[in-house]
Amino acid sequence: MDRAEQRITVYASSSNALADSYYSAAARLGTVLGKAGVDVVYGGGGVGLMRAMADKALEAGAHVHGVIPGFLNTVEHGHKNLSRLEVVENMRERKHRMLVDSDAVVSLPGGSGTFEEVFEVLTLKRLGDYLGPVILVNTNNYFDRLVGFLEHAVSERFMSESHLEMWSVVEEPEQVFEAMDSATRWSSEARKYAAVR
């Protein structure tokens, strides 16, 4: 698929209290996505890693679509300069809208909201309801323990070995497209193997 036809979902933190390296990586991701000409969809916030990514994606020419619940406009301050800001009723609708027609998910570091999004898309992928690559941008080794926890779930037989192929980890934002291209192709047939036997 031509990059310009791709729609990439980005998960990211709204925190304004992080080390500079996190904002730098988020900005670099935005530049990478923008230069590739993809459509970007994210949580719509105008703060934290969300803003750093969105600003640079817009600057590099991307169409950036934000999705934010109305009540969060006062917390995450919906970004005012997006190509489109979609205001929805609640978090469930936000997460659903962010994945509609999504070709891949890229997650920057984040807190409980980002973890929830990552686990939801992995669950959907395990069930064959989401088929795109899921890429974790491991700035400052942030996702090491999360990946270790998932690997532990496999070793304890709560997940199978094949489920280790549901995500990829990159150290630098510039590696996301290579990771997408080399990710294991997924099928709705995965549903048949979702349960560990």
Secondary structure in CASP SS format (residue, H / E / C, confidence):
PFRMAT SS
TARGET T0000
AUTHOR 0000-0000-0000
METHOD secondary structure of the structure
MODEL  1
M C 1.00
D C 1.00
R H 1.00
A H 1.00
E H 1.00
Q C 1.00
R E 1.00
I E 1.00
T E 1.00
V E 1.00
Y E 1.00
A C 1.00
S C 1.00
S C 1.00
S C 1.00
N C 1.00
A C 1.00
L C 1.00
A C 1.00
D H 1.00
S H 1.00
Y H 1.00
Y H 1.00
S H 1.00
A H 1.00
A H 1.00
A H 1.00
R H 1.00
L H 1.00
G H 1.00
T H 1.00
V H 1.00
L H 1.00
G H 1.00
K H 1.00
A H 1.00
G C 1.00
V C 1.00
D E 1.00
V E 1.00
V E 1.00
Y E 1.00
G C 1.00
G C 1.00
G E 1.00
G C 1.00
V C 1.00
G H 1.00
L H 1.00
M H 1.00
R H 1.00
A H 1.00
M H 1.00
A H 1.00
D H 1.00
K H 1.00
A H 1.00
L H 1.00
E H 1.00
A C 1.00
G C 1.00
A C 1.00
H E 1.00
V E 1.00
H E 1.00
G E 1.00
V E 1.00
I E 1.00
P E 1.00
G H 1.00
F H 1.00
L H 1.00
N H 1.00
T H 1.00
V C 1.00
E C 1.00
H C 1.00
G E 1.00
H C 1.00
K C 1.00
N C 1.00
L C 1.00
S C 1.00
R E 1.00
L E 1.00
E E 1.00
V E 1.00
V E 1.00
E C 1.00
N C 1.00
M H 1.00
R H 1.00
E H 1.00
R H 1.00
K H 1.00
H H 1.00
R H 1.00
M H 1.00
L H 1.00
V C 1.00
D C 1.00
S C 1.00
D C 1.00
A E 1.00
V E 1.00
V E 1.00
S E 1.00
L C 1.00
P C 1.00
G C 1.00
G C 1.00
S H 1.00
G H 1.00
T H 1.00
F H 1.00
E H 1.00
E H 1.00
V H 1.00
F H 1.00
E H 1.00
V H 1.00
L H 1.00
T H 1.00
L H 1.00
K H 1.00
R H 1.00
L C 1.00
G C 1.00
D C 1.00
Y C 1.00
L C 1.00
G C 1.00
P C 1.00
V E 1.00
I E 1.00
L E 1.00
V E 1.00
N C 1.00
T H 1.00
N H 1.00
N H 1.00
Y C 1.00
F C 1.00
D H 1.00
R H 1.00
L H 1.00
V H 1.00
G H 1.00
F H 1.00
L H 1.00
E H 1.00
H H 1.00
A H 1.00
V H 1.00
S H 1.00
E C 1.00
R C 1.00
F C 1.00
M C 1.00
S C 1.00
E H 1.00
S H 1.00
H H 1.00
L H 1.00
E H 1.00
M H 1.00
W C 1.00
S E 1.00
V E 1.00
V E 1.00
E C 1.00
E C 1.00
P H 1.00
E H 1.00
Q H 1.00
V H 1.00
F H 1.00
E H 1.00
A H 1.00
M H 1.00
D H 1.00
S H 1.00
A C 1.00
T C 1.00
R C 1.00
W C 1.00
S C 1.00
S H 1.00
E H 1.00
A H 1.00
R H 1.00
K H 1.00
Y H 1.00
A C 1.00
A C 1.00
V C 1.00
R C 1.00
END
